[in-house]
Amino acid sequence: MASSAWWARAALVTLASALTIYACSDDRPTGPSTAPRSVYTGRDACIGCHADQAELWTDSHHDLAMQPATEATVLGDFANATYTHFDVTSTFVRKGDAFVVRTDGPDGALTDYEIAYVFGVSPLQQYLVEFPGGRMQTLPLAWDTREREAGGQRWFHVYPNEPLPAGDVLHWTGPNQTWNYMCAECHSTNLVRNYDVSAHAYATTWSDLDVSCEACHGPGSLHVAWAEGDEEDATLGLTRRLKDADGGRWVIDVETGNSERTPPRTSRTELDACAPCHARRTPLAPDAQQRPFHDAHRLALLDEGLYHADGQILEEVYVYGSFLQSRMHQKGVTCGDCHDPHSLKLRFKGNSLCSQCHYEPKYDSPEHHHHAPGSAGAQCVECHMPERTYMVVDPRRDHSLRVPRPDLSVRLGTPNACNLCHTDQDAQWAADAVEAWYGPSTDRALHYGEVFAAARAGEPSATRALAALALDVDRPGIVRATALDLLQERLDVASLPAVGAGLRDADGIVRAAALRLLAVVPQQQRLQLALPLLNDPLLSVRVEAASVVADLPQQGLDERGRKLIDERFDEYRAAQLANAERPEAHLNLGNLAAERERFAESEAAYRTALEIDPQHLQTLLNLADLYRGAGREGDAERTLREAVAIAPEDAYARHALGLALVRRGAREEAGEEFAKASRWAPEIARFGYVNAVSLHDRGLVGEAIAELESVSARHPADREVLVALVTYCRDAGQLEAAQRHAGQLSKIAPDNPVTQELLQELEADRER
């Protein structure tokens, strides 16, 4: 009761203004459109009038994104070549006109597979194999198309350091390598996956096999009709008009050396055309490619494992999430300012590309870059867009276009452009060199990477810093949204204003992140805060809002409010079914049904997920939890033992099994499971905390306190752990230790009623 009271007070004072946002407006169409709908015509309908553009596009990476396997298109060596990856030797041969690879199949046995299509052209080419059920699978054995002198003209495995036996989630015959879902829509035009959930089969179609005109410009039948007719139409019949309509140009200020766009860019149509295929994202609608990006996609944020703490690329995240961090994006630069949209080539070579907008005498000079003219170090991209190599041979540049910060490397361990070249030196050497060149940076504000690194490390100071970062409207939206996501485990009274501001933010990814934070808010406040965003103009935000209110009682809502929520639940279901071939989609549907106490519907959805992937661990864990809620403890424990058998070293499965054993009264056996979970996932404070409680309940007080001390050292901002430490130490007569931990707790949550109560009890103990 005490812990929820502060929420009620804070919500009423801090977030009440959020109740009016979007409540009376809805930017979406209110009914079916009567306008004629444009349909795909294929590139042949375009080329007659757009020969120049077609010539530029021909043989581009878009044109060659996917092709049938023929003598002309297959670049790899199929003249009885072999390649060995761990204990599997694959052989590449010709059988008549067919190109065949003999490699390990889904059962691990060597099998002959005919290549149906080639995928990409440079610096590597991959190959697709047709499987039953309309699936096409991507071979992990790729051909390095670079020149032999550059190390190319060879077979290689795209996961060279991992054995990946049959049954592994990344084995080439598994769902994570299925072309229809993983690759298809960005390598072909008008790709419709046509997945049948009941049959677990595809009937995938496309209008052009490669990335053709309508992939970017949208379906063209109305444009063709306009071109062949004599009616006036300001839109030219185009679904997506990419030409710059405002006539903007970049004007360089020679005093600053930088440029401004005149007039400022107001349209993001071009970015919406490029982002769906150049972003780490999840589509939320079957026609997501033809909708504004943030309407129908959920963008991956600057998450640990995907990006370094300072936002530099780490995992394969493509381009868009990086570009959103850049000043270039904030100023109105778009893809077409640097890349020709048809040939995909850079508009200019070398530093001339950058001097379109940056005064050449100032920036392309040794006084600025401190390297010999013409050398690699004098190239703008080497410092501001360093490369990282993916898929063994494919270097890609970081599009956050950042200033090199070796000083951050010193503090955070992040990479920097200087040491990518000067590998014989350390980050401190690079930081000293930068300071010697440009002087000390005394006016530099705290970099968001420092805040994210502190949050990832569990530092107590991170909570206030994350809230401040989320409130800083001068920061990119993807940064503020990431700050809100990182607040989920540490939200308190002081950081609540960041939630309210996030719900009102002009950027949809920030609003969506703020909604996810509401999961930890008591039900009454959550409904009030989320309800207005059920009418948000963006599908991506409405889906998050629907998820947030799924488990809330609807008493007090009028018929219109209940109807609105039902409509949004339908939208949520449709968004999940846009990815119906993935177990995660049915897991989410099962979760929604469980939150609405529709247990039979939830179990059916979980079962569908397990039909798609029998080893989908999270589904097994959620199914077990569903059984627990229904009082089916035997089924819950049996399901958890299935999960442990599939992933014996998974800490989440062990922890959940431990809880099931506690409910059965098997405390000793449960303790063994809790100890494994804590040992195998020390980054999860909750697992260590529960292990300590288990030890304490079994009379092992000293071991419990030692476990909590260890957990607190790794997670110094975890209030639950500190409260347990204060309580256990006090009860054990270790008043000095209790007081020390209470002092730490008061620094983290000084206004929390539990903290105040503990401090008062300790003071009373000391006086006694």
FENBELTA-V712115 format. One line per field, one symbol per residue. ss: DSSP state (a for helix, b for strand, c for the rest). phi: phi as a letter, one per 20 degrees, with the letter a starting at -180 (. if undefined). psi: psi as a letter, one per 30 degrees, with the letter a starting at -180 (. if undefined). Layout:
BEGIN
ss=???
phi=???
psi=???
END
This chain:
BEGIN
ss=caaaaaaaaaaaaacaaaaacccccccccccccccccccccccaaaacccaaaaaaaccccccccbbbccccccccccccbbbbbccbbbbbbbbccbbbbbbbcccccbbbbbbbbbbccccbbbbbbbcaaacbbbccbbbbcccaaacccbbbbcccccccccccccccccaaabaaaacaaaccbccbccbbccccbbccbccbccccaaaaacccaaaaaaaaccccccccccccccccccccbbbbccccccbbbbccccccaaaaaaacccbcbbbccccaaaccaaaabbbccccbccbcccccbccccbcaaaacccaaaaacccaaacbccccccbcccaaacaaacccaaaaccaaaaccccccaaacaaaaaccbbbbcccbbbbccccccccaaaaaaaccccaaaaacccccaaaaaaaaaaaacccccccccaaaaaaaaacccccaaaaaaaaaacccccaaaaaaaaaaccccccaaaaaaaaaaaccccaaaaaaaaaaaaaccaaaaaaaaaaaaacccaaaaaaaaaaacccccccccaaaaaaaaaaaaaaaaaaacccccaaaaaaaaaaaaacccaaaaaaaaaaaaaaccccaaaaaaaaaaaaacccaaaaaaaaaaaaaaccccaaaaaaaaaaaaaaccaaaaaaaaaaaaaaccccaaaaaaaaaaaaacccaaaaaaaaaaaaaaccccaaaaaaaaaaaaacccaaaaaaaaaaaaaaccccaaaaaaaaaaaaaaac
phi=.ffeffffffffeedffffefmfdcbfegeaffeffefcfdnfffefgecfffffffgmffffefbbffcgedfefedemfcbdclddddcdcdcmeedcddbfefenefbecefebdcnbbebcdcdcecgmmfcdefeeddfeffgfenelbebdfdfdcflfgnffdffeeffceggefcgfddbdlfcfleeffelbdcfcbecfdedgffdengdfffffffedcefbfemmefceeffeemfbedeeffendccecfgfdddfffffeggdcbebcfdbgdgfddggffccdefeeffnecfgenffcefdmcffffffefgffeofcgffddffdemfffcelfffffgccggfeeebgfeelcfgnfgfeegffedbfecedlmcdfcefeeldfgcfffffedmffbffffeefeddffgffffffffdnfefeffgffffffffffemfgffgfffffffeeffeggfffffffffegebfbgfefgffffffeffefffffffffffgeeggffffgeegfefdffdggefffffffegeefdfnefffffffffffffffffffffcfedffffgffffffffemdffffffffffgfffbfdffffgfffffffgfemeffffffffffffffcfdefffffffgfffffeneffffgffffffffecffdfgfffffffffffenefffffffffffffecfeefffffffffffffemefffffffffffffecfefgfffffffffffffff
psi=eeffefeeeeeeeegeffffkgegkjflkflkkfkkkklkflfffeeefheeeeeeekgleeegeklljleffkfljghhllkkjcgjjkkklkjbfkkkkjlkafgfkkkkkkkelljlfkglklkkkkllggkkkjkfjlkjgllefggahlklkfifgkeilkfkfgkfflffgjeeeeeefgflkhkjehkjeefhllikllekfajaefeeflkgeeeeeeefagkkjffggkejjfkjfggllkkkjfeffllkkjlkkfkgeeefeeeefhljlkkglegefglkefegkjkkailkfellegflkdljgbeeeeefflfeeffgkleffekkfefglkelkbffefgefkjefeeilffefhlkkfleffkefeefillkklhegjkkkjgfhlkkifeeeeefgllleeffeifglleeeeeeeeeeeflkifgklkkfeeeeeeeefgkeffeeeeeeeffjfflkefeeeeeeeffeggkaeffefeeeeefgkfkefeeeeeeffffgkleeeeeeefeeffgkfkeeeeeeeeeegegkkgkfkleeeeeeeeeeeeeeeeeeffhffkfeefeeeeeeeefghieeeeeeeeeeefeejfgjeeeeeeeeeeeefggieeeeeeeeeeeeeeifgkeeeeeeeeeeeeffgieeeeeeeeeeeeefiffjeeeeeeeeeeeefggieeeeeeeeeeeeefifgjeeeeeeeeeeeefggieeeeeeeeeeefeeiffkeeeeeeeeeeeeeee.
END
